[in-house]
Amino acid sequence: MRYSALTQRIAGDGAAAWQIHDRALELRAQGVDVLLLSIGDPDFDTPRPIVQAAIDSLLAGDTHYPEVRGSAGLRNSIARRHRQRSGQVVEAEHVIVFPGAQCAVYSVVQCLLDPGDEVIVAEPMYVTYEGVIGACAATVVAVPVRPENGFRVDPADVAARITPKTRAILLNSPNNPSGASLSLPIWQALAELCIRHDLWLISDEVYSDLLFEGEHISPASLPGMAERTATINSLSKSHAMSGWRVGWVIGPKPMADHLVNLSLSMLFGIPDFVQNAAQLALDHDLPEVASMREEYRQRRDLVCSSLGQCPGLRPVRPDGGMFVMVDVRQTGLSAQHFAERLLEGYGVSVLAGEAFGPSAAGYIRIGLVVDQTRLADACRRMALCAAGLLISQVTLAVTQPSGAVSRGCRSKLAREGR
Ligand SMILES: Cc1ncc(COP(=O)(O)O)c(C=O)c1O
């Protein structure tokens, strides 16, 4: 039977990235002690008052069709919170609720892009962007970001990629995978480009509450940007609510109206009992949320300080988010082979940077998603893995100084991609 061309466009490399994670789950099911640091799912429970609000709402009978654009109460809470944090003047009419930021990004690009349009995206990038943009038959134009710039996008590199086909710039700050957050001067330069070339800006801000250094900038708050920016956020990371599927878009009124039409043909909104719980989450400064943020910060510090002292490993300190990128090139292995060796030999599952784009080749991404005791254990295992590789490099150099590597050894090295 025949499937649509779209099925090809959404089956990109993003899907393959998770193979190592699947293997880790398989090993775990066999009873192997595996530390799973390959996903970005918070390990905390959703704070109790939020769960209670959902239970109360269910018992009160909030189980019917919801308002497609999201309940007025939740949209008001989202608008108020965004106003307080960004200074941008928005009202409930600018907000559309979606089941998670993922669906929000998908819906926004469906409303902004036509086949053949180009979207400039900083690379390394969140793995699903390619499929999401591909679904519109639009093209991703990657802007490589340099590790020596802390993985921060350079507006001059963006400017160099703008063509008559460019329709939008899609950016994610703080970033997955790198944790880099963009400063005000960078955003101002990018805003200037958007205005000059009449481009949309799609700003994925799902890690905005997990920023540890500096101030989060919502670019829609800059002059001239509100009418050309879709701001996307969710409760998945900040409130440990990934399974609840609550996200949203804030955009100009006409964009919001188009998004409602899309939601009408695709979703019909999200359940009212979930929305009521989400509203409570936004209306209260829950202490659990503050302590989760503090715990992520401590985990980041732990990983950076312990791996920072390990020969062969160089962590890049992230500004925020739930991940740390670590340069493993000194071990002589590609990141993919390092990750495979780390999983099979030491029981730690991480993703190879290549999964997020070629500029992250040689880096692994560590998720800060286990407690500090287990994270310290994972760091010890990574150090052992790297040390073993460095020792074998030295042994090789000493025993085979002329470069006459034995055949068995050579094929082992080839298998590991060295
Ligand atoms: C950068 C980025 N955007 C969007 C999402 C999707 O988040 P949500 O759970 O709100 O759909 C994720 C999830 O990992 C992410 O890392």
PDBQT file of the ligand as one rigid body, heavy atoms in Angstrom, charges set to zero:
ROOT
HETATM    1  C1  LIG A 501      13.791  22.226  22.976  1.00  0.00    +0.000 C 
HETATM    2  C2  LIG A 501      12.545  21.473  23.227  1.00  0.00    +0.000 A 
HETATM    3  N1  LIG A 501      11.390  21.916  22.694  1.00  0.00    +0.000 NA
HETATM    4  C3  LIG A 501      10.239  21.256  22.885  1.00  0.00    +0.000 A 
HETATM    5  C4  LIG A 501      10.198  20.105  23.643  1.00  0.00    +0.000 A 
HETATM    6  C5  LIG A 501       8.890  19.419  23.829  1.00  0.00    +0.000 C 
HETATM    7  O1  LIG A 501       8.371  19.714  25.103  1.00  0.00    +0.000 OA
HETATM    8  P1  LIG A 501       6.901  19.334  25.536  1.00  0.00    +0.000 P 
HETATM    9  O2  LIG A 501       7.009  18.203  26.511  1.00  0.00    +0.000 OA
HETATM   10  O3  LIG A 501       6.350  20.545  26.176  1.00  0.00    +0.000 OA
HETATM   11  O4  LIG A 501       6.147  18.933  24.317  1.00  0.00    +0.000 OA
HETATM   12  C6  LIG A 501      11.368  19.605  24.222  1.00  0.00    +0.000 A 
HETATM   13  C7  LIG A 501      11.353  18.352  24.976  1.00  0.00    +0.000 C 
HETATM   14  O5  LIG A 501      12.353  17.774  25.326  1.00  0.00    +0.000 OA
HETATM   15  C8  LIG A 501      12.572  20.307  24.013  1.00  0.00    +0.000 A 
HETATM   16  O6  LIG A 501      13.730  19.899  24.541  1.00  0.00    +0.000 OA
ENDROOT
TORSDOF 0
